[in-house]
Amino acid sequence: MFQDKEGQAVPQVTFRTRHNNDWLPVTSNEIFKGKRVVLFSLPGAFTPTCSSTHLPRYNELAGVFKQQGIDEIVCVSVNDGFVMESWGQDQDAANIRLLPDGNGEFSEGMGMLADMSELGFGKRSWRYSMLVDDGTVEKMFIEPVKPGDPFEVSDADTMLNYINPKASLPARITMFTKPGCSHCQRAKHALDQKGLTYEEIVLGAGGVSYSSLAAVSGAGTTPQVFIDGQLIGGADELDIFLEKK
């Protein structure tokens, strides 16, 4: 069983991070002292659940966490600084501080170092999240010990619900675009003006084609904007929708 450290101080370690091709050592005190910090830890950068759900949702809700008095969101993984820097760029995770726990010192100090040798991972962090207030753990959400890669309680929504169950969630916006599309630029500008974040899916990238667009939206022109699963349409329809908000 993994240790619940609520009420205890976080381990004092130095994270050897990479930033703009330079080494940038960061201590626990620099991260946690005098701050309210949400930290989530996961088995590895570039792994499926970590890349598709765990990190992206925290990044997506970063603005809401800030509104609830959270100073920073931190992701820890037992990977080296090069890997974590590259993963952050790949994920476009500008709202998350990625910390490489290369030697597993922080994870071990948290009682969360797991032996994943059967997967060829060696020792990695078990998946968990926690709220840290001025260096002391206020709340932990530890994934249950079961086969596979459980992901049930350390997600961003569970943490946000603990901090403020009445917090207002942002709309989930997805926009299909194509390079050189002036109407796409107009739609993106309209969303930016409203301070709304969105996922952009570019035709021709990652195997997404006009056939993909037509299958999803029933249309063959760009942009096509979806908000909370509802098809809004192109730039003109988006303008009308935003005027009503």
C-alpha positions as CSV (number, residue, x, y, z in Angstrom):
1,M,0.0,0.0,0.0
2,F,1.2,3.5,-0.7
3,Q,1.5,6.1,2.0
4,D,-1.0,9.0,2.5
5,K,1.1,12.0,3.6
6,E,-1.7,14.4,4.5
7,G,-0.5,16.8,7.2
8,Q,3.2,16.1,6.4
9,A,5.8,18.3,4.7
10,V,6.8,17.5,1.1
11,P,10.3,16.0,0.6
12,Q,13.1,18.5,0.2
13,V,14.8,17.7,-3.1
14,T,16.3,19.5,-6.1
15,F,14.7,18.9,-9.4
16,R,17.1,19.1,-12.3
17,T,15.0,20.7,-15.0
18,R,15.8,21.8,-18.5
19,H,14.7,25.2,-19.9
20,N,15.7,26.6,-23.3
21,N,18.5,24.0,-23.6
22,D,20.0,25.0,-20.2
23,W,20.0,23.2,-16.8
24,L,17.8,25.0,-14.3
25,P,17.9,23.3,-10.8
26,V,14.7,24.0,-8.8
27,T,14.3,23.2,-5.1
28,S,11.2,22.0,-3.2
29,N,11.1,25.3,-1.3
30,E,11.1,27.3,-4.5
31,I,8.1,25.4,-5.7
32,F,6.0,25.1,-2.5
33,K,7.0,27.7,0.1
34,G,4.3,30.3,0.7
35,K,2.1,28.9,-2.1
36,R,-0.9,26.7,-2.7
37,V,0.1,24.2,-5.3
38,V,-1.7,21.3,-7.0
39,L,0.7,18.5,-7.9
40,F,-0.1,15.4,-9.9
41,S,2.4,12.6,-10.5
42,L,2.3,9.8,-13.1
43,P,4.3,6.8,-14.3
44,G,5.9,8.4,-17.4
45,A,6.1,11.1,-20.0
46,F,4.7,10.1,-23.5
47,T,2.7,7.2,-22.0
48,P,-0.9,6.8,-23.2
49,T,-3.1,7.9,-20.2
50,C,-0.6,10.5,-19.1
51,S,-0.5,12.1,-22.5
52,S,-4.1,11.8,-23.6
53,T,-6.0,12.6,-20.4
54,H,-4.1,13.3,-17.2
55,L,-1.8,16.1,-18.2
56,P,-4.1,17.7,-20.9
57,R,-7.1,18.1,-18.5
58,Y,-4.9,19.8,-15.8
59,N,-3.6,22.1,-18.5
60,E,-7.1,22.8,-19.8
61,L,-8.4,23.7,-16.3
62,A,-5.4,25.7,-15.2
63,G,-7.3,29.0,-15.4
64,V,-10.1,27.7,-13.2
65,F,-7.6,26.4,-10.6
66,K,-6.0,29.9,-10.6
67,Q,-9.4,31.5,-9.9
68,Q,-9.7,29.2,-6.9
69,G,-6.4,30.5,-5.4
70,I,-4.0,27.9,-6.7
71,D,-0.6,29.5,-7.5
72,E,0.8,26.7,-9.7
73,I,0.1,23.3,-11.1
74,V,3.0,20.9,-11.1
75,C,3.5,17.5,-12.8
76,V,6.1,15.1,-11.5
77,S,7.4,12.0,-13.3
78,V,10.5,9.7,-12.8
79,N,12.0,10.9,-16.1
80,D,15.1,13.0,-16.9
81,G,15.0,16.7,-17.7
82,F,15.4,16.2,-21.4
83,V,12.4,13.9,-21.6
84,M,10.2,16.2,-19.5
85,E,11.1,19.3,-21.5
86,S,10.4,17.5,-24.8
87,W,7.1,16.1,-23.5
88,G,6.0,19.6,-22.3
89,Q,6.7,21.0,-25.8
90,D,4.9,18.0,-27.5
91,Q,1.9,18.5,-25.2
92,D,1.9,22.3,-25.5
93,A,1.5,22.3,-21.7
94,A,2.3,25.9,-21.1
95,N,0.1,26.1,-17.9
96,I,1.9,23.2,-16.2
97,R,5.4,23.1,-14.5
98,L,6.9,19.8,-15.4
99,L,9.4,18.4,-12.9
100,P,11.8,15.6,-13.7
101,D,12.3,13.3,-10.7
102,G,15.0,11.4,-12.5
103,N,16.4,9.5,-9.4
104,G,12.9,9.0,-7.9
105,E,13.9,11.0,-4.8
106,F,10.7,13.0,-4.5
107,S,8.5,10.0,-5.3
108,E,10.4,7.9,-2.7
109,G,10.1,10.6,-0.1
110,M,6.3,10.7,-0.8
111,G,6.1,7.0,-0.3
112,M,4.9,6.7,-3.9
113,L,7.8,5.0,-5.7
114,A,6.5,1.8,-7.4
115,D,8.4,-1.1,-8.9
116,M,7.3,-1.4,-12.5
117,S,10.1,-3.7,-13.6
118,E,7.6,-6.1,-15.2
119,L,6.9,-3.4,-17.7
120,G,10.5,-2.6,-18.2
121,F,10.0,0.8,-16.5
122,G,12.1,0.1,-13.4
123,K,11.0,2.2,-10.5
124,R,8.4,4.9,-11.3
125,S,5.9,7.1,-9.5
126,W,2.5,5.6,-8.7
127,R,-0.2,7.8,-10.1
128,Y,-1.6,10.3,-7.5
129,S,-2.5,14.0,-7.0
130,M,-2.2,16.3,-4.0
131,L,-2.9,19.8,-2.8
132,V,0.0,21.4,-1.0
133,D,-0.3,24.5,1.2
134,D,3.0,26.2,2.1
135,G,4.9,23.0,1.8
136,T,2.4,20.8,3.7
137,V,0.2,18.2,2.1
138,E,-3.4,19.2,2.6
139,K,-5.1,16.5,0.5
140,M,-4.0,13.4,-1.5
141,F,-5.8,11.4,-4.1
142,I,-4.0,8.1,-4.6
143,E,-5.0,5.6,-7.3
144,P,-6.1,2.2,-6.1
145,V,-3.7,-0.7,-6.3
146,K,-5.0,-2.9,-9.0
147,P,-3.7,-4.4,-12.3
148,G,-3.2,-2.1,-15.2
149,D,-2.9,1.6,-15.0
150,P,-5.8,2.8,-12.7
151,F,-6.9,6.4,-13.3
152,E,-9.9,7.0,-11.1
153,V,-9.2,9.7,-8.6
154,S,-6.0,11.7,-9.5
155,D,-7.7,13.6,-12.4
156,A,-8.1,17.3,-12.6
157,D,-11.8,17.3,-12.1
158,T,-11.7,15.3,-8.9
159,M,-9.1,17.8,-7.5
160,L,-11.1,20.8,-8.6
161,N,-14.2,19.4,-7.0
162,Y,-12.4,19.0,-3.7
163,I,-11.1,22.6,-3.8
164,N,-14.5,24.1,-4.9
165,P,-17.3,21.8,-6.0
166,K,-19.2,24.9,-7.4
167,A,-16.4,26.0,-9.6
168,S,-17.5,26.9,-13.1
169,L,-15.9,24.8,-15.8
170,P,-14.9,26.3,-19.1
171,A,-16.6,25.3,-22.3
172,R,-14.8,22.5,-24.2
173,I,-14.2,23.9,-27.7
174,T,-12.8,22.1,-30.7
175,M,-12.2,23.8,-34.1
176,F,-11.4,22.1,-37.4
177,T,-9.2,24.4,-39.5
178,K,-6.9,24.3,-42.5
179,P,-3.7,26.2,-43.3
180,G,-4.2,29.6,-45.0
181,C,-7.9,29.8,-44.1
182,S,-8.9,33.4,-43.4
183,H,-12.2,32.4,-41.9
184,C,-10.4,30.1,-39.5
185,Q,-8.2,33.0,-38.4
186,R,-11.3,35.1,-37.8
187,A,-12.9,32.3,-35.7
188,K,-9.7,31.9,-33.6
189,H,-9.6,35.7,-33.1
190,A,-13.2,35.7,-31.9
191,L,-12.5,33.0,-29.4
192,D,-9.3,34.8,-28.2
193,Q,-11.2,38.0,-27.8
194,K,-13.6,36.2,-25.4
195,G,-10.7,34.6,-23.5
196,L,-11.8,31.1,-24.6
197,T,-9.3,28.3,-25.0
198,Y,-9.9,25.8,-27.7
199,E,-8.4,22.6,-29.3
200,E,-7.4,23.1,-32.9
201,I,-7.5,20.2,-35.4
202,V,-5.7,21.0,-38.6
203,L,-6.7,19.2,-41.8
204,G,-3.8,17.4,-43.3
205,A,-2.1,16.9,-39.9
206,G,-2.1,13.5,-38.1
207,G,-4.1,11.8,-40.7
208,V,-7.1,14.2,-40.4
209,S,-8.7,14.8,-43.9
210,Y,-11.7,16.4,-45.5
211,S,-13.4,13.1,-45.2
212,S,-12.7,13.2,-41.4
213,L,-14.3,16.7,-41.3
214,A,-17.3,15.6,-43.3
215,A,-17.8,12.5,-41.2
216,V,-17.8,14.5,-37.9
217,S,-19.5,17.7,-38.9
218,G,-21.4,16.9,-42.1
219,A,-19.7,19.9,-43.8
220,G,-16.8,20.3,-46.1
221,T,-15.7,23.8,-45.3
222,T,-13.5,25.3,-42.5
223,P,-13.7,26.3,-39.8
224,Q,-16.1,23.9,-38.1
225,V,-16.5,24.7,-34.4
226,F,-17.9,22.4,-31.7
227,I,-18.7,23.7,-28.2
228,D,-19.4,21.1,-25.5
229,G,-20.1,18.6,-28.2
230,Q,-22.5,20.8,-30.1
231,L,-21.8,21.7,-33.7
232,I,-21.8,25.5,-33.9
233,G,-20.7,25.8,-37.5
234,G,-18.3,28.2,-39.3
235,A,-17.0,31.6,-38.4
236,D,-20.3,33.4,-39.1
237,E,-22.3,31.0,-36.9
238,L,-19.6,31.3,-34.2
239,D,-20.0,35.1,-34.2
240,I,-23.7,34.8,-33.7
241,F,-23.3,32.2,-30.9
242,L,-20.7,34.4,-29.1
243,E,-22.9,37.5,-29.4
244,K,-25.6,35.7,-27.4
245,K,-23.2,34.9,-24.5
